[in-house]
């Protein structure tokens, strides 16, 4: 049995992803359904259980 989040995707898959800009680890924000790169100051959305790791789709979280 795999370790899945409430949305049904594999938590281990999320842990394997890194920031496409800095290659740093990402932090999962379950409430916002985003993967956060503190190093780059970006939040990548998760839509329908799929992390969208495109810079054009990322939200800037710091000025």
Predicted model as a PDB file, atoms N, CA, C, CB and O in Angstrom, pLDDT in the B-factor column:
MODEL        1                                                                  
ATOM      1  N   UNK A   1       0.850  -1.185   0.000  1.00 45.00           N  
ATOM      2  CA  UNK A   1       0.000   0.000   0.000  1.00 45.00           C  
ATOM      3  C   UNK A   1       0.892   1.245   0.000  1.00 45.00           C  
ATOM      4  CB  UNK A   1      -0.965   0.000   1.233  1.00 45.00           C  
ATOM      5  O   UNK A   1       1.852   1.322   0.768  1.00 45.00           O  
ATOM      6  N   UNK A   2       0.583   2.200  -0.844  1.00 47.00           N  
ATOM      7  CA  UNK A   2       1.400   3.410  -0.927  1.00 47.00           C  
ATOM      8  C   UNK A   2       0.898   4.467   0.030  1.00 47.00           C  
ATOM      9  CB  UNK A   2       1.410   3.958  -2.350  1.00 47.00           C  
ATOM     10  O   UNK A   2      -0.263   4.461   0.437  1.00 47.00           O  
ATOM     11  N   UNK A   3       1.787   5.372   0.381  1.00 51.00           N  
ATOM     12  CA  UNK A   3       1.448   6.490   1.265  1.00 51.00           C  
ATOM     13  C   UNK A   3       0.903   7.621   0.400  1.00 51.00           C  
ATOM     14  CB  UNK A   3       2.695   6.966   2.104  1.00 51.00           C  
ATOM     15  O   UNK A   3       1.657   8.283  -0.314  1.00 51.00           O  
ATOM     16  N   UNK A   4      -0.416   7.842   0.467  1.00 52.00           N  
ATOM     17  CA  UNK A   4      -1.030   8.872  -0.364  1.00 52.00           C  
ATOM     18  C   UNK A   4      -1.608   9.975   0.493  1.00 52.00           C  
ATOM     19  CB  UNK A   4      -2.116   8.274  -1.251  1.00 52.00           C  
ATOM     20  O   UNK A   4      -1.971   9.756   1.649  1.00 52.00           O  
ATOM     21  N   UNK A   5      -1.690  11.158  -0.078  1.00 50.00           N  
ATOM     22  CA  UNK A   5      -2.294  12.289   0.610  1.00 50.00           C  
ATOM     23  C   UNK A   5      -3.803  12.219   0.433  1.00 50.00           C  
ATOM     24  CB  UNK A   5      -1.732  13.636   0.079  1.00 50.00           C  
ATOM     25  O   UNK A   5      -4.314  11.320  -0.235  1.00 50.00           O  
ATOM     26  N   UNK A   6      -4.509  13.160   1.028  1.00 51.00           N  
ATOM     27  CA  UNK A   6      -5.963  13.168   0.926  1.00 51.00           C  
ATOM     28  C   UNK A   6      -6.451  13.374  -0.506  1.00 51.00           C  
ATOM     29  CB  UNK A   6      -6.531  14.244   1.814  1.00 51.00           C  
ATOM     30  O   UNK A   6      -7.608  13.080  -0.805  1.00 51.00           O  
ATOM     31  N   UNK A   7      -5.608  13.864  -1.378  1.00 52.00           N  
ATOM     32  CA  UNK A   7      -6.000  14.064  -2.777  1.00 52.00           C  
ATOM     33  C   UNK A   7      -5.728  12.823  -3.623  1.00 52.00           C  
ATOM     34  CB  UNK A   7      -5.259  15.263  -3.367  1.00 52.00           C  
ATOM     35  O   UNK A   7      -6.136  12.765  -4.783  1.00 52.00           O  
ATOM     36  N   UNK A   8      -5.041  11.827  -3.054  1.00 51.00           N  
ATOM     37  CA  UNK A   8      -4.860  10.584  -3.765  1.00 51.00           C  
ATOM     38  C   UNK A   8      -3.554  10.445  -4.522  1.00 51.00           C  
ATOM     39  CB  UNK A   8      -5.954  10.416  -4.692  1.00 51.00           C  
ATOM     40  O   UNK A   8      -3.391   9.459  -5.241  1.00 51.00           O  
ATOM     41  N   UNK A   9      -2.626  11.358  -4.407  1.00 58.00           N  
ATOM     42  CA  UNK A   9      -1.356  11.173  -5.092  1.00 58.00           C  
ATOM     43  C   UNK A   9      -0.303  10.727  -4.099  1.00 58.00           C  
ATOM     44  CB  UNK A   9      -0.918  12.464  -5.802  1.00 58.00           C  
ATOM     45  O   UNK A   9      -0.468  10.859  -2.887  1.00 58.00           O  
ATOM     46  N   UNK A  10       0.765  10.205  -4.631  1.00 68.00           N  
ATOM     47  CA  UNK A  10       1.801   9.571  -3.827  1.00 68.00           C  
ATOM     48  C   UNK A  10       2.722  10.604  -3.182  1.00 68.00           C  
ATOM     49  CB  UNK A  10       2.614   8.611  -4.684  1.00 68.00           C  
ATOM     50  O   UNK A  10       3.353  11.405  -3.873  1.00 68.00           O  
ATOM     51  N   UNK A  11       2.790  10.577  -1.864  1.00 70.00           N  
ATOM     52  CA  UNK A  11       3.632  11.514  -1.122  1.00 70.00           C  
ATOM     53  C   UNK A  11       5.115  11.318  -1.471  1.00 70.00           C  
ATOM     54  CB  UNK A  11       3.415  11.340   0.393  1.00 70.00           C  
ATOM     55  O   UNK A  11       5.885  12.278  -1.481  1.00 70.00           O  
ATOM     56  N   UNK A  12       5.507  10.075  -1.756  1.00 78.00           N  
ATOM     57  CA  UNK A  12       6.901   9.808  -2.122  1.00 78.00           C  
ATOM     58  C   UNK A  12       7.253  10.483  -3.448  1.00 78.00           C  
ATOM     59  CB  UNK A  12       7.152   8.289  -2.217  1.00 78.00           C  
ATOM     60  O   UNK A  12       8.383  10.934  -3.637  1.00 78.00           O  
ATOM     61  N   UNK A  13       6.296  10.550  -4.355  1.00 76.00           N  
ATOM     62  CA  UNK A  13       6.527  11.246  -5.621  1.00 76.00           C  
ATOM     63  C   UNK A  13       6.764  12.728  -5.365  1.00 76.00           C  
ATOM     64  CB  UNK A  13       5.333  11.050  -6.582  1.00 76.00           C  
ATOM     65  O   UNK A  13       7.642  13.332  -5.981  1.00 76.00           O  
ATOM     66  N   UNK A  14       5.985  13.320  -4.456  1.00 74.00           N  
ATOM     67  CA  UNK A  14       6.173  14.732  -4.140  1.00 74.00           C  
ATOM     68  C   UNK A  14       7.543  14.975  -3.516  1.00 74.00           C  
ATOM     69  CB  UNK A  14       5.070  15.218  -3.198  1.00 74.00           C  
ATOM     70  O   UNK A  14       8.184  15.989  -3.792  1.00 74.00           O  
ATOM     71  N   UNK A  15       7.986  14.053  -2.682  1.00 77.00           N  
ATOM     72  CA  UNK A  15       9.289  14.206  -2.030  1.00 77.00           C  
ATOM     73  C   UNK A  15      10.440  14.109  -3.026  1.00 77.00           C  
ATOM     74  CB  UNK A  15       9.459  13.150  -0.945  1.00 77.00           C  
ATOM     75  O   UNK A  15      11.521  14.640  -2.771  1.00 77.00           O  
ATOM     76  N   UNK A  16      10.226  13.444  -4.149  1.00 87.00           N  
ATOM     77  CA  UNK A  16      11.269  13.287  -5.156  1.00 87.00           C  
ATOM     78  C   UNK A  16      11.419  14.532  -6.035  1.00 87.00           C  
ATOM     79  CB  UNK A  16      10.969  12.077  -6.022  1.00 87.00           C  
ATOM     80  O   UNK A  16      12.451  14.706  -6.683  1.00 87.00           O  
ATOM     81  N   UNK A  17      10.410  15.391  -6.065  1.00 92.00           N  
ATOM     82  CA  UNK A  17      10.475  16.590  -6.903  1.00 92.00           C  
ATOM     83  C   UNK A  17      11.368  17.648  -6.263  1.00 92.00           C  
ATOM     84  CB  UNK A  17       9.064  17.160  -7.141  1.00 92.00           C  
ATOM     85  O   UNK A  17      11.443  17.765  -5.039  1.00 92.00           O  
ATOM     86  N   UNK A  18      12.043  18.413  -7.115  1.00 95.00           N  
ATOM     87  CA  UNK A  18      12.866  19.535  -6.657  1.00 95.00           C  
ATOM     88  C   UNK A  18      12.483  20.777  -7.451  1.00 95.00           C  
ATOM     89  CB  UNK A  18      14.390  19.223  -6.813  1.00 95.00           C  
ATOM     90  O   UNK A  18      11.849  20.684  -8.502  1.00 95.00           O  
ATOM     91  N   UNK A  19      12.872  21.928  -6.942  1.00 97.00           N  
ATOM     92  CA  UNK A  19      12.600  23.191  -7.619  1.00 97.00           C  
ATOM     93  C   UNK A  19      13.321  23.209  -8.964  1.00 97.00           C  
ATOM     94  CB  UNK A  19      13.038  24.397  -6.742  1.00 97.00           C  
ATOM     95  O   UNK A  19      14.514  22.912  -9.019  1.00 97.00           O  
ATOM     96  N   UNK A  20      12.625  23.551 -10.048  1.00 96.00           N  
ATOM     97  CA  UNK A  20      13.272  23.604 -11.357  1.00 96.00           C  
ATOM     98  C   UNK A  20      14.263  24.769 -11.492  1.00 96.00           C  
ATOM     99  CB  UNK A  20      12.219  23.709 -12.437  1.00 96.00           C  
ATOM    100  O   UNK A  20      15.075  24.782 -12.417  1.00 96.00           O  
ATOM    101  N   UNK A  21      14.202  25.727 -10.593  1.00 96.00           N  
ATOM    102  CA  UNK A  21      15.099  26.888 -10.642  1.00 96.00           C  
ATOM    103  C   UNK A  21      16.364  26.634  -9.827  1.00 96.00           C  
ATOM    104  CB  UNK A  21      14.382  28.145 -10.122  1.00 96.00           C  
ATOM    105  O   UNK A  21      17.478  26.794 -10.325  1.00 96.00           O  
ATOM    106  N   UNK A  22      16.176  26.236  -8.564  1.00 97.00           N  
ATOM    107  CA  UNK A  22      17.312  26.121  -7.641  1.00 97.00           C  
ATOM    108  C   UNK A  22      17.736  24.679  -7.367  1.00 97.00           C  
ATOM    109  CB  UNK A  22      16.970  26.788  -6.337  1.00 97.00           C  
ATOM    110  O   UNK A  22      18.815  24.440  -6.825  1.00 97.00           O  
ATOM    111  N   UNK A  23      16.908  23.740  -7.733  1.00 96.00           N  
ATOM    112  CA  UNK A  23      17.116  22.304  -7.472  1.00 96.00           C  
ATOM    113  C   UNK A  23      17.070  21.992  -5.977  1.00 96.00           C  
ATOM    114  CB  UNK A  23      18.462  21.845  -8.055  1.00 96.00           C  
ATOM    115  O   UNK A  23      17.537  20.938  -5.545  1.00 96.00           O  
ATOM    116  N   UNK A  24      16.513  22.899  -5.198  1.00 96.00           N  
ATOM    117  CA  UNK A  24      16.343  22.700  -3.763  1.00 96.00           C  
ATOM    118  C   UNK A  24      15.075  21.883  -3.515  1.00 96.00           C  
ATOM    119  CB  UNK A  24      16.278  24.065  -3.015  1.00 96.00           C  
ATOM    120  O   UNK A  24      14.225  21.758  -4.397  1.00 96.00           O  
ATOM    121  N   UNK A  25      14.958  21.334  -2.317  1.00 94.00           N  
ATOM    122  CA  UNK A  25      13.760  20.574  -1.967  1.00 94.00           C  
ATOM    123  C   UNK A  25      12.553  21.513  -1.872  1.00 94.00           C  
ATOM    124  CB  UNK A  25      13.965  19.814  -0.628  1.00 94.00           C  
ATOM    125  O   UNK A  25      12.690  22.723  -1.693  1.00 94.00           O  
ATOM    126  N   UNK A  26      11.388  20.918  -1.997  1.00 95.00           N  
ATOM    127  CA  UNK A  26      10.139  21.665  -1.966  1.00 95.00           C  
ATOM    128  C   UNK A  26       9.365  21.315  -0.706  1.00 95.00           C  
ATOM    129  CB  UNK A  26       9.294  21.375  -3.222  1.00 95.00           C  
ATOM    130  O   UNK A  26       9.485  20.218  -0.160  1.00 95.00           O  
ATOM    131  N   UNK A  27       8.580  22.266  -0.268  1.00 93.00           N  
ATOM    132  CA  UNK A  27       7.713  22.086   0.902  1.00 93.00           C  
ATOM    133  C   UNK A  27       6.273  22.004   0.398  1.00 93.00           C  
ATOM    134  CB  UNK A  27       7.890  23.263   1.949  1.00 93.00           C  
ATOM    135  O   UNK A  27       5.849  22.807  -0.434  1.00 93.00           O  
ATOM    136  N   UNK A  28       5.524  21.017   0.914  1.00 91.00           N  
ATOM    137  CA  UNK A  28       4.146  20.804   0.479  1.00 91.00           C  
ATOM    138  C   UNK A  28       3.184  21.591   1.364  1.00 91.00           C  
ATOM    139  CB  UNK A  28       3.794  19.304   0.505  1.00 91.00           C  
ATOM    140  O   UNK A  28       3.191  21.440   2.585  1.00 91.00           O  
ATOM    141  N   UNK A  29       2.364  22.424   0.747  1.00 93.00           N  
ATOM    142  CA  UNK A  29       1.319  23.171   1.452  1.00 93.00           C  
ATOM    143  C   UNK A  29      -0.018  22.526   1.084  1.00 93.00           C  
ATOM    144  CB  UNK A  29       1.343  24.717   1.076  1.00 93.00           C  
ATOM    145  O   UNK A  29      -0.572  22.793   0.018  1.00 93.00           O  
ATOM    146  N   UNK A  30      -0.531  21.674   1.976  1.00 91.00           N  
ATOM    147  CA  UNK A  30      -1.755  20.920   1.698  1.00 91.00           C  
ATOM    148  C   UNK A  30      -2.966  21.825   1.546  1.00 91.00           C  
ATOM    149  CB  UNK A  30      -2.009  19.914   2.801  1.00 91.00           C  
ATOM    150  O   UNK A  30      -3.815  21.581   0.689  1.00 91.00           O  
ATOM    151  N   UNK A  31      -3.058  22.861   2.362  1.00 96.00           N  
ATOM    152  CA  UNK A  31      -4.219  23.743   2.307  1.00 96.00           C  
ATOM    153  C   UNK A  31      -4.284  24.497   0.982  1.00 96.00           C  
ATOM    154  CB  UNK A  31      -4.187  24.732   3.470  1.00 96.00           C  
ATOM    155  O   UNK A  31      -5.354  24.605   0.385  1.00 96.00           O  
ATOM    156  N   UNK A  32      -3.152  25.018   0.519  1.00 96.00           N  
ATOM    157  CA  UNK A  32      -3.116  25.780  -0.735  1.00 96.00           C  
ATOM    158  C   UNK A  32      -2.936  24.885  -1.958  1.00 96.00           C  
ATOM    159  CB  UNK A  32      -1.997  26.803  -0.688  1.00 96.00           C  
ATOM    160  O   UNK A  32      -3.058  25.351  -3.091  1.00 96.00           O  
ATOM    161  N   UNK A  33      -2.643  23.583  -1.731  1.00 95.00           N  
ATOM    162  CA  UNK A  33      -2.357  22.657  -2.823  1.00 95.00           C  
ATOM    163  C   UNK A  33      -1.230  23.211  -3.707  1.00 95.00           C  
ATOM    164  CB  UNK A  33      -3.634  22.401  -3.667  1.00 95.00           C  
ATOM    165  O   UNK A  33      -1.383  23.382  -4.916  1.00 95.00           O  
ATOM    166  N   UNK A  34      -0.098  23.483  -3.057  1.00 95.00           N  
ATOM    167  CA  UNK A  34       1.077  24.013  -3.746  1.00 95.00           C  
ATOM    168  C   UNK A  34       2.335  23.346  -3.214  1.00 95.00           C  
ATOM    169  CB  UNK A  34       1.168  25.544  -3.580  1.00 95.00           C  
ATOM    170  O   UNK A  34       2.380  22.867  -2.081  1.00 95.00           O  
ATOM    171  N   UNK A  35       3.354  23.329  -4.064  1.00 95.00           N  
ATOM    172  CA  UNK A  35       4.695  22.954  -3.654  1.00 95.00           C  
ATOM    173  C   UNK A  35       5.494  24.241  -3.583  1.00 95.00           C  
ATOM    174  CB  UNK A  35       5.348  21.909  -4.640  1.00 95.00           C  
ATOM    175  O   UNK A  35       5.566  24.989  -4.557  1.00 95.00           O  
ATOM    176  N   UNK A  36       6.097  24.499  -2.422  1.00 96.00           N  
ATOM    177  CA  UNK A  36       6.760  25.764  -2.163  1.00 96.00           C  
ATOM    178  C   UNK A  36       8.269  25.600  -2.264  1.00 96.00           C  
ATOM    179  CB  UNK A  36       6.369  26.305  -0.786  1.00 96.00           C  
ATOM    180  O   UNK A  36       8.851  24.698  -1.661  1.00 96.00           O  
ATOM    181  N   UNK A  37       8.891  26.485  -3.033  1.00 97.00           N  
ATOM    182  CA  UNK A  37      10.345  26.575  -3.076  1.00 97.00           C  
ATOM    183  C   UNK A  37      10.729  27.821  -2.290  1.00 97.00           C  
ATOM    184  CB  UNK A  37      10.891  26.627  -4.562  1.00 97.00           C  
ATOM    185  O   UNK A  37      10.642  28.942  -2.791  1.00 97.00           O  
ATOM    186  N   UNK A  38      11.157  27.603  -1.040  1.00 97.00           N  
ATOM    187  CA  UNK A  38      11.589  28.741  -0.227  1.00 97.00           C  
ATOM    188  C   UNK A  38      12.840  29.379  -0.823  1.00 97.00           C  
ATOM    189  CB  UNK A  38      11.856  28.299   1.226  1.00 97.00           C  
ATOM    190  O   UNK A  38      13.014  30.595  -0.741  1.00 97.00           O  
ATOM    191  N   UNK A  39      13.705  28.575  -1.418  1.00 96.00           N  
ATOM    192  CA  UNK A  39      14.951  29.083  -1.997  1.00 96.00           C  
ATOM    193  C   UNK A  39      14.692  30.041  -3.160  1.00 96.00           C  
ATOM    194  CB  UNK A  39      15.820  27.922  -2.468  1.00 96.00           C  
ATOM    195  O   UNK A  39      15.384  31.049  -3.302  1.00 96.00           O  
ATOM    196  N   UNK A  40      13.691  29.725  -3.994  1.00 97.00           N  
ATOM    197  CA  UNK A  40      13.386  30.561  -5.156  1.00 97.00           C  
ATOM    198  C   UNK A  40      12.278  31.566  -4.882  1.00 97.00           C  
ATOM    199  CB  UNK A  40      12.998  29.693  -6.326  1.00 97.00           C  
ATOM    200  O   UNK A  40      12.079  32.501  -5.658  1.00 97.00           O  
ATOM    201  N   UNK A  41      11.552  31.377  -3.776  1.00 97.00           N  
ATOM    202  CA  UNK A  41      10.430  32.261  -3.481  1.00 97.00           C  
ATOM    203  C   UNK A  41       9.256  32.034  -4.422  1.00 97.00           C  
ATOM    204  CB  UNK A  41      10.872  33.704  -3.559  1.00 97.00           C  
ATOM    205  O   UNK A  41       8.571  32.978  -4.816  1.00 97.00           O  
ATOM    206  N   UNK A  42       9.027  30.759  -4.781  1.00 98.00           N  
ATOM    207  CA  UNK A  42       7.966  30.420  -5.719  1.00 98.00           C  
ATOM    208  C   UNK A  42       7.066  29.329  -5.147  1.00 98.00           C  
ATOM    209  CB  UNK A  42       8.559  29.972  -7.059  1.00 98.00           C  
ATOM    210  O   UNK A  42       7.502  28.494  -4.354  1.00 98.00           O  
ATOM    211  N   UNK A  43       5.809  29.355  -5.563  1.00 98.00           N  
ATOM    212  CA  UNK A  43       4.840  28.324  -5.206  1.00 98.00           C  
ATOM    213  C   UNK A  43       4.300  27.718  -6.494  1.00 98.00           C  
ATOM    214  CB  UNK A  43       3.682  28.905  -4.325  1.00 98.00           C  
ATOM    215  O   UNK A  43       3.745  28.417  -7.342  1.00 98.00           O  
ATOM    216  N   UNK A  44       4.473  26.409  -6.625  1.00 97.00           N  
ATOM    217  CA  UNK A  44       4.022  25.688  -7.815  1.00 97.00           C  
ATOM    218  C   UNK A  44       2.691  25.013  -7.497  1.00 97.00           C  
ATOM    219  CB  UNK A  44       5.087  24.637  -8.281  1.00 97.00           C  
ATOM    220  O   UNK A  44       2.588  24.293  -6.504  1.00 97.00           O  
ATOM    221  N   UNK A  45       1.668  25.236  -8.328  1.00 97.00           N  
ATOM    222  CA  UNK A  45       0.338  24.682  -8.028  1.00 97.00           C  
ATOM    223  C   UNK A  45       0.277  23.177  -8.259  1.00 97.00           C  
ATOM    224  CB  UNK A  45      -0.722  25.372  -8.879  1.00 97.00           C  
ATOM    225  O   UNK A  45       1.028  22.616  -9.057  1.00 97.00           O  
ATOM    226  N   UNK A  46      -0.640  22.545  -7.538  1.00 94.00           N  
ATOM    227  CA  UNK A  46      -0.986  21.144  -7.776  1.00 94.00           C  
ATOM    228  C   UNK A  46      -2.429  21.153  -8.236  1.00 94.00           C  
ATOM    229  CB  UNK A  46      -0.778  20.236  -6.481  1.00 94.00           C  
ATOM    230  O   UNK A  46      -3.323  21.568  -7.498  1.00 94.00           O  
ATOM    231  N   UNK A  47      -2.657  20.691  -9.467  1.00 94.00           N  
ATOM    232  CA  UNK A  47      -4.006  20.690 -10.043  1.00 94.00           C  
ATOM    233  C   UNK A  47      -4.433  19.259 -10.346  1.00 94.00           C  
ATOM    234  CB  UNK A  47      -4.061  21.558 -11.331  1.00 94.00           C  
ATOM    235  O   UNK A  47      -3.743  18.541 -11.070  1.00 94.00           O  
ATOM    236  N   UNK A  48      -5.546  18.854  -9.804  1.00 91.00           N  
ATOM    237  CA  UNK A  48      -6.068  17.500 -10.014  1.00 91.00           C  
ATOM    238  C   UNK A  48      -5.022  16.451  -9.669  1.00 91.00           C  
ATOM    239  CB  UNK A  48      -6.529  17.321 -11.464  1.00 91.00           C  
ATOM    240  O   UNK A  48      -4.925  15.417 -10.331  1.00 91.00           O  
ATOM    241  N   UNK A  49      -4.233  16.725  -8.618  1.00 87.00           N  
ATOM    242  CA  UNK A  49      -3.225  15.786  -8.173  1.00 87.00           C  
ATOM    243  C   UNK A  49      -1.933  15.819  -8.947  1.00 87.00           C  
ATOM    244  CB  UNK A  49      -3.767  14.445  -8.228  1.00 87.00           C  
ATOM    245  O   UNK A  49      -1.048  15.001  -8.696  1.00 87.00           O  
ATOM    246  N   UNK A  50      -1.795  16.746  -9.888  1.00 90.00           N  
ATOM    247  CA  UNK A  50      -0.593  16.823 -10.722  1.00 90.00           C  
ATOM    248  C   UNK A  50       0.166  18.103 -10.408  1.00 90.00           C  
ATOM    249  CB  UNK A  50      -0.956  16.763 -12.229  1.00 90.00           C  
ATOM    250  O   UNK A  50      -0.375  19.196 -10.578  1.00 90.00           O  
ATOM    251  N   UNK A  51       1.423  17.986  -9.947  1.00 93.00           N  
ATOM    252  CA  UNK A  51       2.237  19.186  -9.704  1.00 93.00           C  
ATOM    253  C   UNK A  51       2.588  19.856 -11.036  1.00 93.00           C  
ATOM    254  CB  UNK A  51       3.537  18.824  -8.919  1.00 93.00           C  
ATOM    255  O   UNK A  51       3.079  19.206 -11.959  1.00 93.00           O  
ATOM    256  N   UNK A  52       2.333  21.141 -11.120  1.00 96.00           N  
ATOM    257  CA  UNK A  52       2.631  21.906 -12.327  1.00 96.00           C  
ATOM    258  C   UNK A  52       3.954  22.641 -12.072  1.00 96.00           C  
ATOM    259  CB  UNK A  52       1.455  22.917 -12.689  1.00 96.00           C  
ATOM    260  O   UNK A  52       3.979  23.679 -11.410  1.00 96.00           O  
ATOM    261  N   UNK A  53       5.040  22.094 -12.600  1.00 96.00           N  
ATOM    262  CA  UNK A  53       6.380  22.585 -12.285  1.00 96.00           C  
ATOM    263  C   UNK A  53       6.911  23.541 -13.355  1.00 96.00           C  
ATOM    264  CB  UNK A  53       7.336  21.414 -12.122  1.00 96.00           C  
ATOM    265  O   UNK A  53       8.106  23.544 -13.650  1.00 96.00           O  
ATOM    266  N   UNK A  54       6.031  24.345 -13.929  1.00 97.00           N  
ATOM    267  CA  UNK A  54       6.403  25.316 -14.956  1.00 97.00           C  
ATOM    268  C   UNK A  54       6.550  26.698 -14.333  1.00 97.00           C  
ATOM    269  CB  UNK A  54       5.355  25.343 -16.093  1.00 97.00           C  
ATOM    270  O   UNK A  54       5.712  27.108 -13.530  1.00 97.00           O  
ATOM    271  N   UNK A  55       7.596  27.411 -14.693  1.00 96.00           N  
ATOM    272  CA  UNK A  55       7.826  28.747 -14.134  1.00 96.00           C  
ATOM    273  C   UNK A  55       6.674  29.690 -14.458  1.00 96.00           C  
ATOM    274  CB  UNK A  55       9.139  29.327 -14.664  1.00 96.00           C  
ATOM    275  O   UNK A  55       6.319  30.542 -13.643  1.00 96.00           O  
ATOM    276  N   UNK A  56       6.091  29.542 -15.641  1.00 97.00           N  
ATOM    277  CA  UNK A  56       4.972  30.397 -16.044  1.00 97.00           C  
ATOM    278  C   UNK A  56       3.744  30.192 -15.165  1.00 97.00           C  
ATOM    279  CB  UNK A  56       4.609  30.130 -17.494  1.00 97.00           C  
ATOM    280  O   UNK A  56       2.900  31.082 -15.061  1.00 97.00           O  
ATOM    281  N   UNK A  57       3.640  29.042 -14.539  1.00 97.00           N  
ATOM    282  CA  UNK A  57       2.488  28.721 -13.686  1.00 97.00           C  
ATOM    283  C   UNK A  57       2.760  29.013 -12.211  1.00 97.00           C  
ATOM    284  CB  UNK A  57       2.107  27.254 -13.852  1.00 97.00           C  
ATOM    285  O   UNK A  57       1.828  29.020 -11.407  1.00 97.00           O  
ATOM    286  N   UNK A  58       4.006  29.252 -11.845  1.00 98.00           N  
ATOM    287  CA  UNK A  58       4.373  29.461 -10.448  1.00 98.00           C  
ATOM    288  C   UNK A  58       3.925  30.831  -9.963  1.00 98.00           C  
ATOM    289  CB  UNK A  58       5.880  29.307 -10.264  1.00 98.00           C  
ATOM    290  O   UNK A  58       3.858  31.801 -10.719  1.00 98.00           O  
ATOM    291  N   UNK A  59       3.623  30.869  -8.675  1.00 97.00           N  
ATOM    292  CA  UNK A  59       3.226  32.119  -8.019  1.00 97.00           C  
ATOM    293  C   UNK A  59       4.413  32.608  -7.190  1.00 97.00           C  
ATOM    294  CB  UNK A  59       1.941  31.919  -7.116  1.00 97.00           C  
ATOM    295  O   UNK A  59       5.011  31.848  -6.429  1.00 97.00           O  
ATOM    296  N   UNK A  60       4.737  33.875  -7.351  1.00 97.00           N  
ATOM    297  CA  UNK A  60       5.832  34.455  -6.559  1.00 97.00           C  
ATOM    298  C   UNK A  60       5.349  34.678  -5.127  1.00 97.00           C  
ATOM    299  CB  UNK A  60       6.335  35.802  -7.188  1.00 97.00           C  
ATOM    300  O   UNK A  60       4.285  35.259  -4.911  1.00 97.00           O  
ATOM    301  N   UNK A  61       6.137  34.211  -4.146  1.00 96.00           N  
ATOM    302  CA  UNK A  61       5.705  34.335  -2.753  1.00 96.00           C  
ATOM    303  C   UNK A  61       6.524  35.350  -1.976  1.00 96.00           C  
ATOM    304  CB  UNK A  61       5.784  32.996  -2.067  1.00 96.00           C  
ATOM    305  O   UNK A  61       6.296  35.537  -0.781  1.00 96.00           O  
ATOM    306  N   UNK A  62       7.453  35.996  -2.616  1.00 79.00           N  
ATOM    307  CA  UNK A  62       8.190  37.088  -1.963  1.00 79.00           C  
ATOM    308  C   UNK A  62       8.551  38.129  -3.011  1.00 79.00           C  
ATOM    309  CB  UNK A  62       9.476  36.559  -1.242  1.00 79.00           C  
ATOM    310  O   UNK A  62       8.672  37.820  -4.197  1.00 79.00           O  
ATOM    311  N   UNK A  63       8.720  39.351  -2.564  1.00 58.00           N  
ATOM    312  CA  UNK A  63       8.992  40.462  -3.487  1.00 58.00           C  
ATOM    313  C   UNK A  63      10.432  40.497  -3.922  1.00 58.00           C  
ATOM    314  CB  UNK A  63       8.632  41.779  -2.850  1.00 58.00           C  
ATOM    315  O   UNK A  63      10.821  41.371  -4.697  1.00 58.00           O  
TER     316      UNK A  63                                                      
ENDMDL                                                                          
END                                                                             
